Amino acid sequence: MSFYDIAKEVQDYNFDNFLNNVTEDRIAHILKKDRISKEDFLSLLSPVAEKFLEPMAQKAHNLTMSNFGKSVVLYTPLYISNYCVNRCAYCSYNLDNSINRQKLTMDEIEKECKIIYESGLRHVILLTGESRFHSPVSYIKDAVKIMKKYFNSIAIEIYPLEEAEYRELVEAGVDALTIYQETYDMEVYDKIHLGGPKKDYRFRLETPERACKAGIRGIGVGALYGLTDWRKEAYLSGLHAKYIEDNFPHMEMNISIPRIRPHAGSFTDLQEISDRNLVQIMLASKLFLPRAGINMTTRESAEFRDNLIPLGVTKMSAGVSTEIGGHTKEKESKGDGQFEISDTRTVEEIKNMLSSKGYCAVLKDWE
């Protein structure tokens, strides 16, 4: 059994019937509990729970203080290739899109590492487009070996691998994996993935389990909000994280809540998700999974990210570029980015913001 079996079972569940029958008394009762069930979690995602965001926020803050204190880990992404063989309707990297495709050489990767290192960051996430031809495991492993000279924690956000391949990368220095299912809705998933290996829903969904078995230390999961109903996505994302926590208790679990941003894709059938909706997802997730970290990326605006910090944010990106060679190359020679970022602040600016709120910016928390 894997999480796929759970996700498959939930596909036809009548979410609307459950959500529309949640009462205020039920929410008030849930907020008095020390531990909540998956049914309680779904209740906290209901329309009526929107009236309880303030007490949810207070409880989420207290849980975060107990488990993480007033500290936020900072990291930045390092995009080394944007070649991709998939046809995802919502993504700039779509094989059919006419964008400037590039792949960094090892010398170029080292130059990027040096610039990021000088900012003080010691946590980085390596990203590629999903092309085994242009970014084979051997290429990624060579890049990791260079990055290991500069950084204490190296995460990857690449195409799904087999367990043995993850073991290779762990041995090279990778300690964490982020992989978004994009949408947990099997019907929508099939509709928006028009071709390429990413169309295999199950292989992607079971990726964290293969990485955990290979010895990875940290896992980050989530959906790309805006592709379909956010309540169902948040519920399945939470169940996915809980499944990993329960089956791999040594794992450092992180949840991301990214909203779709402007991109070169063709997908226009977007589902609205407001700031208030995103806050509700974040708070419900924290109450359901108090030991899991919450990662808030630069897809969100500076002001919004700042306001979310007391509600449970434990990880933030800083000094971000999604372009290939974005830290060192001249503008005209960079490879096109995956999406537009909203928060363009430097590492120093993020550190100062956190300090002004009484929080500590953690540049290194593991070795």
N, C-alpha and C positions, 0 to 999 in steps of 0.2 A: 504493500500500500504506500502511496505517496500523496502529496497534497493535491495532485491531479484528481484523485478519487473524490476528495472533499469538494473541490471546485466544480466538478462535473455534477455532483449531487445537488448543489445549490443553484444551478443554472435556472431551473424551472420553479424555484421557490417564489411564492406570491409575496414579494416585498411590500407592495403597496398595501395589501390587506393588513400585514403586521404593523407597518409604520403608522398607518392611519388610525389604528386602534390603541396606540400608546397614550396613556393618560398622564396628566400632571402629577397625580399621586404616585404613579409608578416611577417617574423620574426622580421625585423627591426621595422615594425609598431607596433607589439605586445610589443616590449621592451620599447616603448614610452608611453604605457598605464599605468594608475594607478591601474586598476583592469582588470583581464583577464577572458575570458569566458572558458567554457570547451573545445570549439573548439580551442581556443588559446593555452590552456594547451596541447592538443594533438599535435598541431603544434610544440610546444617547445620540443616534444619528437621525432620529425622527424629526418631523416638523415641530411637534410640540416641545421638544427639547431645546429649540432655539430660545425659548423663554427663560432657560436656565443657564445661559452661557456664563453669566457672572459667577454663580456658585461653582460651576464646572471649572472655570478659570482659576478660582481660588484653590480648589482641590488639586488641580493639575500643577499649579505653582508649588504647593506644599510637597507633592510627591516628587517633583523635580529637585527641590532643595534637598530632600532626604536621600535621593539616589545619586545626584550629580553635583549638588552645591551650586554656587554662583560662578560656574565656569562654562565657557563655550570653546570648543575645539575649532580652530581655523584651518582651512585647507584650500587648495586651488586645483582646478583641472589642468591637465596637460594633454592637449589634442595633438596626436602625432600623425594621423592619417584620416582623410575623409572619403576614401574610396569605399563603395558599398555595392553589394550585389542584390539588395532587397528593393522591393517596390512598395514602400510604406507611404500611404496617401498623405500622412501628416508630417513628413520629415523632409528637410532640405537635402539630406543625403540620398534620397530616392534615386535609383539608377537612371531613371528617365529624366531627371532634372539637369539642366545645363548650368553647372556650377564649376568654379575653379577647383579642380581636384589636385591634391598634393599629398605627398608622403615624406616625412622628414628623414634625413639621413642620421646616422648615429652621431656625427659631429654636430648636426643641427639640434638634435635632442639634448646633447650635452650643453650647448649654449643656452637652450631654454632652461635647463636645470640650474645652471649657474645664476641666471637672473632671478628665478624663483627663490633659490637658496638665499640670495642677498636680501630678499624681502623679510627674511626671518622664519618663513614657513618651513616646517619639517614634515608636513603631511601633504601628500599629493595624490591625485587620482589620474591614472593614465586612460585615455580614451582613443578609440579608433572607430572608423566606419566598419560595417560588418562585411569584410571581404577577406576570406582566408587566402586568396591569391596575392593580394597586395599587402596584407598584414598577417602573414602566417605566424604560428606560435613561436617559431624560431626568431622572427623579427621582434615580437613583443618581449620575448625572453632576453634578447640582447639589449633592448631598451631598458628593461627592468634592472639589468646588471649595471648600467650607467647610472640610473636614477638612485640605485642603492648607495652610491658613493656620497649622495647629497641628502637623502631623506630617510627618516626613521620609520615612516609608515608609507607603504605604496599600495593603493587600491587600484583596481582595474574596473573599467566599464567597457567591455568589448563584446564580441559575438559569443554565444554559448559554446562551451567546450565540453569535452568528455572528461570524466573523472581523472584519468591518467594525465591529461594535459594540464588540468588545474594543479595536479601534484608537481609537475615540472615547474610551473610558475611559482608555486609556494616555495620550492627549493631554491629558486632564483632570487626570492626576496619579496614576493607579493604576500600581503597579509590580510587583504580585505577585498570583497567583491560587491559591486552595486549592479543590480540588473532589474530594470523595470519590465513588468509584464505588459505595460502600456494599457491594456484593458483586460480585465478578467472575464468579460462577457464573451463567450466562445463565438457567438454569432457575429457580433460586431468585430471581433478580432479577425475572423475570416474575411469579412467585408473590406477592412481597411489595409490588410496585408495582401497585396495584389500579386505577389510573386517573390520567389527567393526562399532560402532556408528558414527565414524568420516566420514563414507561414505556418510552421509546425508549432502549434500552441503548446502541446504537451512537453516537447523537448525543452522549450524555453521555460516553462513553468517549473520543471524539475531541476533546473540549473542550480539553484542554491543548494539543493540536497547533494548534488554531485560535488560541489565545491566544499561543502562541509565535510563530506567523507574524505576529501583529499587533504584536509588539514588546514583549511582557511580559518582565520581567527575572527573575522567580522563579516557580516552580511547586511546589505541594504536593499530593501525591496520597496515597491510602490507602484501606483498606476499613474498614467499621464491624464490628469483631470481635464475634462472638456470633450472627451471622445464619446462618452455615454453617461448614463445616470450616475451622479457622484456618490450617492448614498450606497448603492450596490458596490461600487468600486472601493469605497472606503471600508466597507464591511469585509469584502474578500481580501483586501490588502492587510487588514488587521488579523484575519484568520490565518493568512499566509505567514505573517510574522510570528503569531502565537504557535503555529505548527513547528516552525523552525526552533523557537525557544524551547518547546516541550521535548523535541526529539534530539536537539543538539544543545544541551544546557550550558555548555562551555562557551557558546557563541556570543559575541558582542553584536546585538541586534540594533539596526537603525531603520527608521521609516522616513521616506521622503514623500512630500506632497506637492509635486510640480504641476503647475497649470500650463496648458499649451500656450506657446508664445508665437509671434509672427515668424513665418518660415517660408521656404520656397516650395512647399508641398501643395497638393491640389485638394486637400480635404477641407471642406467648408461646412459640413453638417455638425457644427460644434454645439455642445450642451453648455449653457451658461453655468458658471460656478462663481459666486460672488465672494468678496473678502470674508463676509460673515459665514458663508458655507465652509470656506477653507479653515477658518478658526474653529468651527464646530468639529470638523474632521480631526484637527490637531488635538483638541481637548478630549474628545471621545477616545482617540487612540492612546493618549497618555494615561487616561483612567483605566483603560483595558490592559495596557502594557507599560506599567510604570517603570520597568527597568530598561525599556528600549529608548534609544536616543531619537531625537527628532532633528532632521536635517532640513534647513531652509535655504534654498539656492538663490542665485541672483536672477532667476526668472521673475522674482518678486521685487517690488520697488524698495528703495532704501528705507523710506518712512514706514512701510508696512512691515518689513523685516525687523526693524528696530522695535516696533510696538509688540511684536510677537515674542520677543526674548523672555520676558517674565512668565509667559504662559507655557514654557516647556522646551524651547529651542536649546539644543545642546551642541549643535554643529552648524557652521556657516562657511560658505565659500567666500573668498576675498581675493582681490586683484585678478579678476577673472577675464579670460579671453577664450571664446569658443572657436577661434580661427586657428588654422594650422600654421604654426610658427608665430602665433599671436604675441608672444612676449619679446621676440627679437627681430623679426623680419619687418621690412618696410611695408606699408599698407598695400601697395600694388603687387607685392610678391607673396602675400599671405594666401593660404588656401581658405575658401569660404567657410564660415562658421555654420554650426548646426541650427542655431536659433539666435534671436536677438536677446541680449541680457538687459535687465532693467536697472540693476544696481552696479554702477561702474566704479565704486570706491576702491581705493588702494588698501593694502593690508594695514598700513599705518592708520588710515582713516577708520577702518573697522575696529582696530584695537582701541583707538581713542573713544569711539562711540561706546564700546562695551565698558570701558573704564568709567565714563561719565555716568553710566547706569549702575555702577557698583559691581560689575562683573569682571572676571578675569579672562583674558584671551589666552587660550592654551595653544602654543605653537608646536609643542611636542608632549605627547602623553603616553607614549609606548615605545619600547625598543626591544 
